[in-house]
Amino acid sequence: MGIFSRLSDILKANINDMLDKAEDPEKLVKQIILDMQKELTKSTQALGKAVASERMVEKQYRNACAVSASWESRAKAALKAGDAELAKKALASKVKADEDVTNYREMYETISNQTEAIRSQVEVLKSKMQEAKSREAMLIARSQMADTTKELAQSLSGIDTNSSFDKLSKMEEKITRKEAEAAAFSEILGNGKPEEVATFEELERNAKVDTELERLMAEMGMTPAAADTSSVNDELAAAISALEADSAPAEMPMEAPGI
């Protein structure tokens, strides 16, 4: 447990230091993932060494048990042979072997517990590593979005919206004035002497009506009133003369010759 507590402290210290100095969050996230990968590699190596030590102590423990059993068998054989002194020497060696058995058993149990703890911590670190990798893309995307939002806010802060809208209002006023001027000119050019033109058109229509009336009465053997026709024609001629006089350019007055 001690080794992982130390690794955790080192990792936290490195992350805090990078956060204080960070200028690029994307690089920071990638660096954190890289540091976690390094710590996972070290932890995995530590687990491998712990497992190797556990197996070695287990082997020594089994050998000590075998030595103890061997000396006990020799002691029994000596007693059967009637050699008590030899049996005692064999039992003395067995007692020493039993001490080794006890020591190796205790050592094996300690290392086995430590190995299991390291193995559990490695699994936790692997899970955290996998979670960090899955969150990496999301964190980078959030960082990029934050940068974009910040840049947009900074851009908008430098724009004088009141001044811009004032300029738009002035431009709209100019356009409206131009449209009014164009409409006025169109009215002047398109509507010259409307009453005279209307009168002329009405007289033309009346003349056509009189002509049709004369034709129809002639076909029917009737005599039209000459005065009415003459009156209409006179009115038409007078209207045409007036219209032509208004349309003709005015003559410049002639200067009197010097005396």
C-alpha positions as MATLAB code, in Angstrom:
seq = 'MGIFSRLSDILKANINDMLDKAEDPEKLVKQIILDMQKELTKSTQALGKAVASERMVEKQYRNACAVSASWESRAKAALKAGDAELAKKALASKVKADEDVTNYREMYETISNQTEAIRSQVEVLKSKMQEAKSREAMLIARSQMADTTKELAQSLSGIDTNSSFDKLSKMEEKITRKEAEAAAFSEILGNGKPEEVATFEELERNAKVDTELERLMAEMGMTPAAADTSSVNDELAAAISALEADSAPAEMPMEAPGI';
ca = [
       0.000    0.000    0.000;
       2.857    2.385    0.733;
       4.209    2.350   -2.805;
       0.825    3.269   -4.291;
       0.272    6.024   -1.762;
       3.598    7.487   -2.834;
       2.753    7.095   -6.534;
      -0.596    8.810   -5.966;
       1.080   11.729   -4.203;
       3.607   12.117   -7.031;
       0.882   11.976   -9.685;
      -1.245   14.576   -7.886;
       1.753   16.855   -7.441;
       2.633   16.627  -11.135;
      -0.949   17.339  -12.205;
      -1.254   20.343   -9.889;
       2.049   21.709  -11.155;
       0.913   21.343  -14.782;
      -2.429   22.977  -14.026;
      -0.640   25.990  -12.560;
       1.602   26.333  -15.621;
      -0.856   25.157  -18.272;
      -1.377   27.294  -21.343;
      -2.780   24.649  -23.675;
      -5.486   22.466  -22.015;
      -5.327   19.936  -24.852;
      -1.626   19.352  -24.284;
      -2.296   19.160  -20.552;
      -4.907   16.428  -20.985;
      -2.575   14.433  -23.215;
       0.265   14.896  -20.723;
      -1.912   13.658  -17.855;
      -2.804   10.550  -19.862;
       0.877   10.013  -20.618;
       1.845   10.356  -16.942;
      -0.874    7.926  -15.922;
       0.418    5.465  -18.502;
       3.932    5.778  -17.073;
       2.657    5.188  -13.535;
       0.664    2.188  -14.719;
       3.782    0.761  -16.359;
       5.782    1.215  -13.148;
       2.995   -0.346  -11.080;
       2.765   -3.306  -13.420;
       6.514   -3.816  -13.148;
       6.259   -3.646   -9.337;
       3.506   -6.247   -9.432;
       5.683   -8.509  -11.556;
       8.529   -8.285   -9.038;
       6.147   -8.940   -6.138;
       4.765  -12.040   -7.839;
       8.307  -13.284   -8.511;
       9.263  -12.788   -4.836;
       6.106  -14.556   -3.732;
       6.890  -17.574   -5.881;
      10.508  -17.681   -4.705;
       9.536  -17.587   -1.005;
       6.853  -20.188   -1.650;
       9.491  -22.460   -3.160;
      11.825  -21.916   -0.184;
       8.975  -22.680    2.182;
       8.223  -25.964    0.416;
      11.911  -26.895    0.433;
      12.103  -26.213    4.177;
       9.048  -28.416    4.727;
      10.708  -31.184    2.683;
      13.968  -30.889    4.694;
      12.032  -31.086    7.963;
      10.177  -34.182    6.805;
      13.459  -35.757    5.644;
      15.177  -35.296    9.041;
      12.140  -36.771   10.781;
      12.327  -39.865    8.560;
      16.035  -40.228    9.375;
      15.351  -39.947   13.084;
      12.779  -42.736   12.829;
      15.201  -44.908   10.915;
      17.912  -44.360   13.570;
      15.535  -45.327   16.358;
      14.580  -48.481   14.525;
      18.238  -49.283   14.245;
      18.644  -48.773   18.011;
      20.842  -45.689   17.621;
      19.268  -43.089   19.870;
      22.175  -40.646   19.587;
      21.931  -40.606   15.811;
      18.193  -40.137   16.119;
      18.740  -37.108   18.383;
      21.126  -35.530   15.865;
      18.565  -36.047   13.117;
      15.856  -34.464   15.256;
      18.144  -31.467   15.993;
      18.448  -30.878   12.261;
      14.669  -31.249   11.959;
      14.100  -28.582   14.622;
      16.325  -26.167   12.671;
      14.450  -27.014    9.465;
      11.135  -26.394   11.258;
      12.335  -22.920   12.202;
      13.047  -22.260    8.537;
       9.598  -23.571    7.698;
       8.007  -21.107   10.142;
      10.059  -18.181    8.875;
       9.374  -18.909    5.219;
       5.648  -19.444    5.913;
       5.378  -16.048    7.615;
       7.400  -14.417    4.858;
       5.264  -16.036    2.203;
       2.014  -14.877    3.834;
       3.308  -11.302    4.095;
       4.495  -11.163    0.494;
       1.317  -12.849   -0.712;
      -0.836  -10.188    0.994;
       1.317   -7.407   -0.443;
       1.138   -8.927   -3.905;
      -2.640   -9.133   -3.729;
      -2.837   -5.489   -2.638;
      -0.571   -4.398   -5.491;
      -2.625   -6.449   -7.937;
      -5.839   -4.744   -6.769;
      -4.242   -1.306   -7.061;
      -3.032   -2.067  -10.575;
      -6.555   -3.056  -11.586;
      -7.896    0.202  -10.157;
      -5.219    2.171  -12.009;
      -6.072    0.355  -15.244;
      -9.736    1.251  -14.789;
      -8.867    4.895  -14.129;
      -6.592    4.895  -17.142;
      -9.359    3.570  -19.368;
     -11.780    6.162  -18.010;
      -9.261    8.953  -18.609;
      -8.778    7.862  -22.223;
     -12.527    7.777  -22.818;
     -12.865   11.292  -21.372;
      -9.869   12.662  -23.276;
     -11.810   13.391  -26.481;
     -14.666   14.991  -24.554;
     -12.324   17.230  -22.542;
     -10.459   18.326  -25.670;
     -13.765   19.104  -27.415;
     -14.919   21.143  -24.412;
     -11.604   22.992  -24.378;
     -11.899   23.850  -28.077;
     -15.493   25.024  -27.590;
     -14.419   27.209  -24.668;
     -11.653   28.753  -26.787;
     -14.098   29.458  -29.616;
     -16.615   31.048  -27.242;
     -13.901   33.173  -25.661;
     -12.601   34.374  -29.039;
     -16.137   35.237  -30.159;
     -16.801   37.179  -26.963;
     -13.538   39.079  -27.359;
     -14.401   39.912  -30.973;
     -17.852   41.185  -30.041;
     -16.466   43.239  -27.170;
     -14.429   45.271  -29.661;
     -17.454   46.236  -31.771;
     -19.329   49.506  -31.039;
     -22.861   48.309  -31.734;
     -24.427   51.752  -31.181;
     -22.109   53.358  -33.718;
     -22.771   50.588  -36.239;
     -26.549   50.950  -35.919;
     -26.269   54.737  -36.216;
     -24.409   54.297  -39.502;
     -27.102   51.916  -40.738;
     -29.820   54.414  -39.816;
     -28.063   57.226  -41.692;
     -27.601   55.009  -44.735;
     -31.281   54.050  -44.652;
     -32.222   57.761  -44.464;
     -30.093   58.536  -47.537;
     -31.659   55.692  -49.495;
     -35.164   56.827  -48.520;
     -34.383   60.380  -49.693;
     -33.037   59.087  -53.024;
     -36.158   56.980  -53.517;
     -38.359   60.026  -52.869;
     -36.376   62.123  -55.374;
     -36.614   59.385  -58.011;
     -40.371   59.116  -57.492;
     -40.758   62.902  -57.836;
     -38.806   63.010  -61.106;
     -40.807   60.085  -62.472;
     -44.049   61.890  -61.661;
     -42.854   65.109  -63.339;
     -41.697   63.329  -66.508;
     -44.619   60.946  -66.799;
     -47.558   63.252  -66.016;
     -46.996   66.430  -68.179;
     -50.229   68.358  -69.166;
     -52.654   65.545  -68.192;
     -55.797   67.682  -68.736;
     -54.920   68.649  -72.336;
     -54.135   65.067  -73.275;
     -57.358   63.819  -71.728;
     -59.367   66.485  -73.580;
     -57.704   65.615  -76.865;
     -58.483   61.921  -76.411;
     -62.090   62.678  -75.519;
     -62.537   64.837  -78.648;
     -61.059   62.101  -80.802;
     -63.528   59.621  -79.368;
     -66.426   62.036  -79.972;
     -65.290   62.576  -83.579;
     -65.212   58.835  -84.158;
     -68.694   58.529  -82.678;
     -70.008   61.270  -85.002;
     -68.374   59.627  -88.003;
     -69.989   56.305  -87.161;
     -73.303   58.089  -86.693;
     -73.077   59.709  -90.150;
     -72.191   56.380  -91.742;
     -75.067   54.633  -90.076;
     -77.581   57.384  -90.957;
     -76.381   57.404  -94.587;
     -76.972   53.676  -94.797;
     -80.457   54.225  -93.432;
     -81.224   57.153  -95.821;
     -81.231   59.730  -93.067;
     -79.532   63.169  -93.249;
     -77.268   64.121  -90.282;
     -77.282   67.616  -88.815;
     -74.386   69.401  -90.516;
     -74.044   71.924  -87.723;
     -73.402   69.271  -85.101;
     -70.708   67.604  -87.159;
     -69.080   70.901  -87.996;
     -69.118   71.914  -84.356;
     -67.365   68.741  -83.233;
     -64.774   69.046  -85.963;
     -64.136   72.650  -85.037;
     -63.627   71.700  -81.408;
     -61.232   68.928  -82.405;
     -59.183   71.284  -84.619;
     -58.996   73.889  -81.860;
     -57.798   71.318  -79.310;
     -55.109   70.050  -81.667;
     -53.883   73.576  -82.339;
     -53.713   74.343  -78.629;
     -51.796   71.155  -77.898;
     -49.286   71.845  -80.695;
     -48.782   75.410  -79.489;
     -48.013   74.193  -75.948;
     -45.585   71.577  -77.238;
     -43.620   73.972  -79.560;
     -40.434   75.581  -78.092;
     -40.755   79.223  -77.152;
     -39.149   81.701  -79.625;
     -36.431   83.972  -78.330;
     -37.302   87.693  -78.638;
     -35.226   89.537  -81.232;
     -33.011   92.382  -80.084;
     -33.727   95.816  -81.520;
     -31.018   97.049  -83.874;
     -28.775   99.656  -82.460;
     -29.282  103.269  -83.493;
];
